[in-house]
Amino acid sequence: MQRNTRAAVTSTSSPGLYRGHTAYYWATKFKRRTRQYQHARAELRREWQPTVLYALRLASAVFGVSYWSLYNVSRCESNHYPGATNGRYKGLFQLGWAPFGLSPYDPVANALSAAQTVAHDGSWRQWECRP
């Protein structure tokens, strides 16, 4: 008996099936879902980009830290993605604290907190990436 691997099989008692479907079915479903997630992630990055650049300009103006320093460190730390995480470090500048008690994923709060820290300390010593 030859089985068509592309067709969904409804019997759950046959060996090699999971929830009534073949491995081929689940693999193609996973690939399709992965492409959808990648597309959605790219869209999210495009939506956030103007907000990220605004946050960097605002933080530069408020605390007197160079815009290009903020830009380069943010690019290195998170590739300008506000949703970036690395263990306990979150956001644009991979902060280990909640900026001003707000969400670390808020690009404006994250940039302002990082600029304030740099203005107060006078250096980028807390970050792996430096301008």
FENWO-V834122 format. One line per field, one symbol per residue. burial: + if it has 16 or more other ideal C-beta (glycine too) atoms within 10 Angstrom, else -. A space follows every 50 residues. Layout:
burial: ???
This chain:
burial: ----------------+----+--+----------------------+-- -++-++-+++--+-+---+++-++-+++-+++-+----+++++++---+- ---+++++++++++++++-----+--+----
